[in-house]
Amino acid sequence: MRVLVTGSRGKVGSAAAAALIGAGHEVRAMTRRPERYSGAGCPVAGDVGEEGSLREVLVGCDVAFYLLHSL
């Protein structure tokens, strides 16, 4: 299953991404700065505040986890 994880740099998101990979899933780790990402999964550029970027990273995903805190 292809999974999108937002908040993949945080405590909960990074643990979720690693667990999903360990369970055999393909993980897309959404971040505004994919060139700086070094966690679990394949980094993809996106911003939850920009609808267009969300549409792009969700293409082909079976499920998405929104693991961001509210500001």
Residue pairs with C-beta under 8 A, 6 or more apart in sequence:
1 25
1 26
1 62
1 63
2 25
2 26
2 28
2 60
2 61
2 62
3 20
3 25
3 26
3 27
3 28
3 61
3 62
3 63
3 64
3 65
4 27
4 28
4 30
4 44
4 57
4 58
4 61
4 63
4 64
4 65
5 13
5 16
5 17
5 20
5 27
5 28
5 29
5 30
5 41
5 64
5 65
5 67
6 13
6 30
6 46
6 48
6 64
6 65
6 66
6 67
6 68
7 13
7 65
7 66
7 67
7 68
7 69
8 14
8 16
8 17
8 27
8 29
8 30
8 31
8 37
8 39
8 40
8 41
8 67
9 29
9 31
9 37
9 39
10 67
10 68
10 69
12 67
13 29
13 65
13 67
13 68
14 39
14 40
16 65
16 67
17 27
17 29
17 39
17 40
17 41
18 39
18 40
20 27
20 40
20 41
21 27
21 40
21 41
26 42
27 40
27 41
27 42
28 41
28 42
28 43
28 44
28 57
28 61
29 37
29 39
29 40
29 41
29 42
29 43
29 44
30 43
30 44
30 45
30 46
30 48
30 57
31 37
31 43
31 44
31 45
31 46
32 45
32 46
32 47
33 45
34 43
34 44
34 45
35 43
37 43
44 57
45 53
45 57
46 53
46 54
46 56
46 57
47 53
47 54
48 54
48 66
48 68
58 64
